[in-house]
Amino acid sequence: MPARGLHNFTLDTPTGRIAGLRSEPGGARVIALHGWLDNAASFVPLAEHLHGIELVAPDLPGHGASAHLAPGADYSFAAAVNAVLDVADALGWERFSLLGHSMGAGISSLVAAACPQRVERLVAIEALGALAEVPERTVSRLREAIAAYRALRGKSLRVFPDIAIAIRARMAAGANVGSRLEERAARLLVERGVVPVEGGFTWSSDPRLTLPTMQRMTEPQIRDLVAGIECPTRVIFADPAQPYLPDALRRERAALLPAGELIVIDGGHHLHMEQPGRIAEVIGDFFVRG
């Protein structure tokens, strides 16, 4: 269920139907973008502690209750940037701030770099820029991604007899990649991220989201992107660092921000869900400053 002050919404956009959660109108306009295979419920705990903002948390395409992309379409970061801008346009927001977690922070980084005239402020939690790839992996990554895409056709979705089993599966999935999720946080994500089917429940997310990315930027490209984020930016990382973004690298990236600051606190990857009060303190009045 939505937290106090949040309610469900849907928008019709060129990308397709976008669903999500939003607060009542009024205050600084903030679009909150969740992580990979999460959904808008990712921001339910934090929303209760944030004040003076109008928070809009969409389910990104293929996630939560939002529509899946058309057959043959690719879930790339570039497509996600346009999806975010479509949401802002549908809301009638020419200027807005961004709050992103993990993949959502990566997408927010791209939006801020691509559209400095539209993004006022950025809070990036547990990501900055995108995941990098070395040039020597270009061909092998492309081959792996295409093979995985062709093999996905005809695969059946896992059916969970009840929600509790789906919650345990979500917790286990996080533990397997070093980002263990507490049960209460997993429950929020799962309850918004499943649909009823015969015999129980299955994930509502598009199975194509689990496929390898066909192409990634190199580290020099990502550094150029981060250096191009002109708006005031507050980056929040958890300690210990995630294996795919070691502490030295994330500090190097954050140092490239023209108007950025880095804050590191003890916690897990979903620290905004598991320590919402603490993260709200770190964010403070950042969004409502003139």
Disulfide bonds with the S-S distance in Angstrom:
none
